[in-house]
Amino acid sequence: MLASAGRLYRDLHAHPELSGMEERTAARFATALREIGCEVTTGIGGHGVVGILANGTGPTALIRAELDALPVAEQTGLPYASTATGLDVDGRAVPVMHACGHDLHLAAAVGAAAHLARDRHRWRGRLLVLGQPAEETMQGAAAMLDDGLYERFGRPDLLLAQHAAPLPAGMVAHGAGPMTAGCVTLDVTVPGRGGHAAMPHRCVDPVVVAAGIVMQLQAVVARQVSPADQVALTVGTLRAGRHPGVIADHATLGVTIRALSDRTLDHVFQGVTRTVRAACEAAGSPGEPVVRVVSRTPALLGDPAATARVRAAHERAFGSERVAQWPPSLASEDFPLLAAGGIPSSYWMLGTVGPRQWRAAPGANAAEKLGILPTNHSAAFAPSVELALPAGVTALVVAALTALAPAASALERR
């Protein structure tokens, strides 16, 4: 079982695909689920996959894993390192890497389903295994819901997900309160008046306007948000023009706002909109700027009761010394969208750092080492699959069993 999951992991790692383009990944994941006896449906909300493992009457537990990878050039030196490329939103070829552990999540989900398929005598109910597209763009969960996820496959009684993190492999970590931040992703179009670079006075240069906006937006967080609030505002892309001698007609900014509350997200979003409009008006832009919301997800707040049950199950499985506390993070997830309407959920972090990598990391203590180790989205992110994958399988199995009906009691009710 673990050997098969390991082969799946290495195959997925070597063949990553960008958000919304996960055709091969989805097919490979679907095949792995069918091989262990799941009824599989593909093409949900894009390349989304749902596998159903039914075992009599009882509750439904859903395990979520993600299909997509990132535009990162891998530098791990692994024998199964990715050399794949894909096309970005501008149609340019970019390197692609599973730099966030989604390949590990998929392999662990299949391993957990295989374990539960083998041990049907322990439980009753249904296991749903979800392969979600486009998590990195935070559009995949919404797309699957819009495509009738729960109407078609039933509303689960418990949602489960785990995420790779630079903790020692074999550990898991749970949070109290927000685990990850809410996030709004914006596409901002700054209108200009194009022309010859030798006659800037006859143009409105959107690059200059956009550059000013980039700097002014930092003041929104620094001067319009309470220092007690955790907020991150990032301009991740700035695109304009095709020739150094031509002033472009427009510039486009890609912006993310991250905060631990919807109230703060709304406040910063309003500040961004005001700043963009004021900058364009001051520059004499020939048209109104467009601030478009590409995606939005709330902060991830696991159900306290469900989280307590899962954490207790993890402590029994791993020992309390291998179950840590996770502080709130400004990383973001669209997993909370799946819990809309009050579905109980539990989400935890899964350690990925092997002993050799941990020993080699500089630092006199754990905090110093964690500050040096490659994080998610790094070109050097390389989970210790030999240790992290078995732990990920076990973590999912024991978590799912907190919701699925014990076999004996289920049989007694029939």
C-alpha positions, 0 to 999 in steps of 0.5 A: 500500500505504502509502496504504491502510494510512494510510486504515485508520489514520485510520478506526480512530482516528476509531472506537475501541472499548473492550476487549471491545467491538471489533466494528467494529474487528475487522470493519474489520481483517478486511476489510482482511486479506481484501482483500490475500488473507488467509484470515480467521477472526473471533470468536476469544476474543471479537472476535479476528481471525486472518488467514493468508497461506500461501505454500508449505511453511515456518515460521510467523511471527505478527504480533500487533496489538491492537484495543481503545482506552481511556476517554480524551477525545481532545484532539489537535485532529486532523482525524480525532480521536475523538468516540466514546463507549462504556459502561464496566463500570458502564454509564456513557457514557465518551469513547473514544480510541486513546491507546495506538497500537493503531490504528497497530499494526493499520494497520502489521500490514495494511501488512506483510501486504500487502507480503509478499503482494506479494513472495511470491517472497522467502519461503516459509511462513505469516504469521499476522496476529492482531488481539487484543481486550482488551489493555488489560484484559490478558484478550484473549490468554488468551481467544484461547488458551482458544479454541484459537488454536494448536490451530486455526491452528498453533503459530508458530515466531516471535511478533512485536509492536511498540508505539508509544512517544514516541520520534522517529518512524522509530526502533525500540528493543529491550530486553535482559532484561524489556521490560515488567513482569508485572502482576496486576489485582485486584478487591477488594470491601470489605463494610460495613453500610449505613444512614443517614448520620446514624447512622454508629455503627450502620453499618460504612462501607465507604468509610472502610475502603476509603480506609484501605486505599488509603493502607495499600497504599502501605506494602506497596511502601514497607516490604515490598519491597526498594528494589532492586525496581521495583514499582508498586501503583496503586488505579485505581478506588474505587466505592461508594454512589449517594447522599451521605446513604446509607452503602453496603453495600460498596465496590470497589477496582480495583488493579494490581500491576506488577513485573519478576519473578513472585516480587515480584508474588506477594510484593506480592499476598500483602501486599495480601491481608493488608492488606485482610483486616486493615483489614476485621477492624479495622473490624468488617466483617460479612463477609470481603473478596473479593480476586479476580484479574481478570487476570495476565500475566508480565514480557515477556522476548523470546527473546535469539536471536530478538531479536538476529536481529530487531535486526540486521535492523532495523539493516540496514533503518534504520541502527544510529543509528535502533535504540535500547536500551529500558530495562525499563518498568513498563508491562504487556502480555499478549503474553507469554502468547502465548509460553507454552511457549517460543515464540521472540518479539521485541518492540520499541518504535516511535517516533511523535514527528514532527520538528515535535512534537520541536522544539516540546517544551521541553528542552535534550536528548533526555531532557528532551524525552522527559520532556515529550512526551505519553505513551501513555494521554495525551489528547494522544497523537498519532503522526506517522502519515506517519513512524511507519506506514512505519517500523512496516510496514518493522519488521514485514516485515524481522522476519518475514523473519528467520523465514520461509524464503528462497524459493530455499532453500525451493524447493530442499528441495521 
